[in-house]
């Protein structure tokens, strides 16, 4: 994985642990999982990788619960709004990729996130997830420009390694 700072990998739930293990063998030390990943699948991923690997699962704050629930109901009804993914990677040039389910934005600076969020909030997105180390302060800045659109960010397990502390 020499030179790669961030890799976006799509995998079905049953294949996530194997994908995470593969990327750890390639040198990954941090794995960030989508907010739609069940905690049991995230635990399976955590058990499959070396203990020094930081596992992050996207979470949403309390004020976003209703909007996330509405998104989930629409998704289950076959009408899922688009999802915005914003990935911080200072080592790579900015990139915008449209996808059938949403949009991927790679940014070099966290300060670019709020304006992207504001644009997404005006273009029929249902929620936005922040990756690449974007955290609480970045989510707060983004939320101020989201017009109520829920903002999730990868919160990393700070327990000893990623296993339980006894």
NORDA-V532202 format. One record per helix or strand of 3 or more residues. SS is the DSSP state (hx for helix, st for strand). FROM is the first residue (numbers start at 0). TO is the last residue. If there is no record, write none. Layout:
# NORDA-V532202
ss=SS from=FROM to=TO
ss=SS from=FROM to=TO
This chain:
# NORDA-V532202
ss=hx from=12 to=24
ss=st from=29 to=32
ss=hx from=38 to=47
ss=st from=53 to=59
ss=hx from=61 to=75
ss=st from=81 to=87
ss=st from=94 to=98
ss=st from=101 to=106
ss=hx from=109 to=120
ss=st from=124 to=130
ss=hx from=135 to=142
ss=st from=149 to=155
